[in-house]
Amino acid sequence: MEKTESGGSVIEGKNSFCGPAALALLLKTDTDIAAKAIRMVSKQYAVKGAYTSHVLKVIRKYRGVCVKNKELKGMPQWKAAKGSPLTLITTELNCGEWHFMLMHRGKLFDNHTKEWVKATEHPNRNGRIVEAHVIHTKPRLLKSDVEKIIHAWLPRYY
């Protein structure tokens, strides 16, 4: 799951959306398990987008602690990322869509780059921060948690 020396992806999995990508990095798992964890709290059939509240519920459910940081609201990511602690941010991109990213010590991570990139060089660096949550304690998935997620019943729509 860690970044390879050849510059490979930090995360793995078939789900390529931003919420599962951010969670996968925090939970040290693949995006498919992260998406299924979001489905468990949101009751969505397919995770093609996630609300901030759903991502935060998953973080808290798996022993993570995060606190909202109101000072970063409206700030461009590249400026806020400088020296920042590990923070889950929701940004508004130029097209009006909201997007999950992680920022830490001058770097940004999202599902587009799939690796940590300097904030000043990131393709989405100019998005304005809508919400920011500082991660004080990273969530941890135990082996039993992963088994529960994999075997969980999820709503099916026909």
Buried (B, 14 or more C-beta within 10 A) or exposed (E): EEEEEEEEEBBEBEBBBBBBBBBBBBBEBBBBBBBBBBBBBBEBEEBEBBBBEBBBBBBEEBEBEBEEBEEBBEBBBBEBBEEBEBBBBBBBEEEEEBBBBBBBEBBBBBBBBBBBBEBBEBEBBEBBBBBBBBBEEBBEBEEEBBEBBEEEEEEEEE
